[in-house]
Amino acid sequence: MGLIARVRKEWFIIGIVLVITCAKLAPSVGVKGGPLRPEITITYVAVSVIFFNSGLSLKTEV
């Protein structure tokens, strides 16, 4: 199995490892009051995106 095929197959795990590594290297980005403003981002934006994505996956009846 080639490298490209392996990356395509394991893209989610690779992404998780990259995000965890970035968080370890620059934790100040996600702290309370930091540039991402997690107290606002998680409370409103993340919850809204989750519900929107869930709504898009509902089957419609015609």
Distance bins in CASP14 RR format, pairs under 12 A and 6 or more apart:
PFRMAT RR
TARGET T0000
AUTHOR 0000-0000-0000
RMODE 2
METHOD distances of the structure
MODEL  1
1 7 0 0 0 0 0 1 0 0 0 0 0
1 8 0 0 0 0 0 1 0 0 0 0 0
1 9 1 0 0 1 0 0 0 0 0 0 0
1 10 0 0 0 0 0 1 0 0 0 0 0
2 8 0 0 0 0 1 0 0 0 0 0 0
2 9 0 0 0 0 1 0 0 0 0 0 0
2 10 0 0 0 0 0 1 0 0 0 0 0
3 9 0 0 0 0 0 1 0 0 0 0 0
3 10 0 0 0 0 0 1 0 0 0 0 0
3 14 0 0 0 0 0 1 0 0 0 0 0
4 10 0 0 0 0 0 1 0 0 0 0 0
4 11 0 0 0 0 0 1 0 0 0 0 0
5 11 0 0 0 0 0 1 0 0 0 0 0
6 13 0 0 0 0 0 1 0 0 0 0 0
6 14 0 0 0 0 1 0 0 0 0 0 0
7 13 0 0 0 0 0 1 0 0 0 0 0
7 14 1 0 0 1 0 0 0 0 0 0 0
7 15 0 0 0 0 0 1 0 0 0 0 0
7 17 0 0 0 0 0 1 0 0 0 0 0
7 18 0 0 0 0 0 1 0 0 0 0 0
8 14 0 0 0 0 1 0 0 0 0 0 0
10 16 0 0 0 0 0 1 0 0 0 0 0
10 17 0 0 0 0 1 0 0 0 0 0 0
10 18 0 0 0 0 0 1 0 0 0 0 0
11 17 0 0 0 0 0 1 0 0 0 0 0
11 18 0 0 0 0 0 1 0 0 0 0 0
12 18 0 0 0 0 0 1 0 0 0 0 0
12 19 0 0 0 0 0 1 0 0 0 0 0
13 19 0 0 0 0 0 1 0 0 0 0 0
13 20 0 0 0 0 0 1 0 0 0 0 0
14 20 0 0 0 0 0 1 0 0 0 0 0
14 21 0 0 0 0 0 1 0 0 0 0 0
15 21 0 0 0 0 1 0 0 0 0 0 0
15 22 0 0 0 0 1 0 0 0 0 0 0
15 23 0 0 0 0 0 1 0 0 0 0 0
16 22 0 0 0 0 0 1 0 0 0 0 0
16 23 0 0 0 0 0 1 0 0 0 0 0
17 23 0 0 0 0 0 1 0 0 0 0 0
17 24 0 0 0 0 0 1 0 0 0 0 0
18 24 0 0 0 0 0 1 0 0 0 0 0
18 25 0 0 0 0 0 1 0 0 0 0 0
19 25 0 0 0 0 0 1 0 0 0 0 0
19 26 0 0 0 0 0 1 0 0 0 0 0
19 29 0 0 0 0 0 1 0 0 0 0 0
19 30 0 0 0 0 0 1 0 0 0 0 0
20 26 0 0 0 0 0 1 0 0 0 0 0
20 27 0 0 0 0 0 1 0 0 0 0 0
21 27 0 0 0 0 0 1 0 0 0 0 0
22 28 0 0 0 0 0 1 0 0 0 0 0
22 29 0 0 0 0 1 0 0 0 0 0 0
22 30 0 0 0 0 0 1 0 0 0 0 0
22 36 0 0 0 0 0 1 0 0 0 0 0
23 29 1 0 0 1 0 0 0 0 0 0 0
23 30 1 0 0 1 0 0 0 0 0 0 0
23 31 0 0 0 0 0 1 0 0 0 0 0
23 36 0 0 0 0 0 1 0 0 0 0 0
23 38 0 0 0 0 0 1 0 0 0 0 0
24 30 0 0 0 0 0 1 0 0 0 0 0
26 34 0 0 0 0 0 1 0 0 0 0 0
26 35 0 0 0 0 0 1 0 0 0 0 0
26 36 0 0 0 0 0 1 0 0 0 0 0
27 34 0 0 0 0 0 1 0 0 0 0 0
27 35 0 0 0 0 0 1 0 0 0 0 0
27 36 0 0 0 0 0 1 0 0 0 0 0
27 38 0 0 0 0 0 1 0 0 0 0 0
28 34 1 0 0 1 0 0 0 0 0 0 0
28 35 0 0 0 0 1 0 0 0 0 0 0
28 36 0 0 0 0 1 0 0 0 0 0 0
28 38 0 0 0 0 0 1 0 0 0 0 0
29 35 1 0 1 0 0 0 0 0 0 0 0
29 36 1 0 1 0 0 0 0 0 0 0 0
29 37 0 0 0 0 0 1 0 0 0 0 0
29 38 0 0 0 0 1 0 0 0 0 0 0
29 41 0 0 0 0 0 1 0 0 0 0 0
30 36 1 0 1 0 0 0 0 0 0 0 0
30 37 0 0 0 0 1 0 0 0 0 0 0
30 38 1 0 1 0 0 0 0 0 0 0 0
30 39 0 0 0 0 0 1 0 0 0 0 0
30 40 0 0 0 0 0 1 0 0 0 0 0
30 41 0 0 0 0 1 0 0 0 0 0 0
30 42 0 0 0 0 0 1 0 0 0 0 0
31 37 0 0 0 0 0 1 0 0 0 0 0
31 38 1 0 0 1 0 0 0 0 0 0 0
31 39 0 0 0 0 0 1 0 0 0 0 0
32 38 1 0 0 1 0 0 0 0 0 0 0
32 39 1 0 1 0 0 0 0 0 0 0 0
32 40 0 0 0 0 0 1 0 0 0 0 0
32 41 0 0 0 0 0 1 0 0 0 0 0
32 42 0 0 0 0 0 1 0 0 0 0 0
32 43 0 0 0 0 0 1 0 0 0 0 0
33 39 1 0 0 1 0 0 0 0 0 0 0
33 40 0 0 0 0 1 0 0 0 0 0 0
33 41 0 0 0 0 0 1 0 0 0 0 0
34 40 0 0 0 0 0 1 0 0 0 0 0
34 41 0 0 0 0 0 1 0 0 0 0 0
35 41 0 0 0 0 0 1 0 0 0 0 0
36 42 0 0 0 0 1 0 0 0 0 0 0
36 45 0 0 0 0 1 0 0 0 0 0 0
36 46 0 0 0 0 0 1 0 0 0 0 0
37 43 0 0 0 0 1 0 0 0 0 0 0
37 44 0 0 0 0 0 1 0 0 0 0 0
37 45 0 0 0 0 1 0 0 0 0 0 0
37 46 0 0 0 0 0 1 0 0 0 0 0
38 44 0 0 0 0 0 1 0 0 0 0 0
38 45 0 0 0 0 1 0 0 0 0 0 0
38 46 0 0 0 0 1 0 0 0 0 0 0
39 45 0 0 0 0 0 1 0 0 0 0 0
39 46 0 0 0 0 0 1 0 0 0 0 0
40 46 0 0 0 0 1 0 0 0 0 0 0
40 47 0 0 0 0 0 1 0 0 0 0 0
40 48 0 0 0 0 0 1 0 0 0 0 0
41 47 0 0 0 0 1 0 0 0 0 0 0
41 48 0 0 0 0 0 1 0 0 0 0 0
41 49 0 0 0 0 0 1 0 0 0 0 0
42 48 0 0 0 0 0 1 0 0 0 0 0
42 49 0 0 0 0 0 1 0 0 0 0 0
42 50 0 0 0 0 0 1 0 0 0 0 0
44 50 0 0 0 0 0 1 0 0 0 0 0
44 51 0 0 0 0 0 1 0 0 0 0 0
45 51 0 0 0 0 0 1 0 0 0 0 0
45 52 0 0 0 0 0 1 0 0 0 0 0
46 52 0 0 0 0 0 1 0 0 0 0 0
46 53 0 0 0 0 0 1 0 0 0 0 0
47 53 0 0 0 0 0 1 0 0 0 0 0
47 54 0 0 0 0 0 1 0 0 0 0 0
48 54 0 0 0 0 0 1 0 0 0 0 0
48 55 0 0 0 0 0 1 0 0 0 0 0
49 55 0 0 0 0 0 1 0 0 0 0 0
49 56 0 0 0 0 0 1 0 0 0 0 0
50 56 0 0 0 0 0 1 0 0 0 0 0
50 57 0 0 0 0 0 1 0 0 0 0 0
51 57 0 0 0 0 0 1 0 0 0 0 0
51 58 0 0 0 0 0 1 0 0 0 0 0
52 58 0 0 0 0 0 1 0 0 0 0 0
END
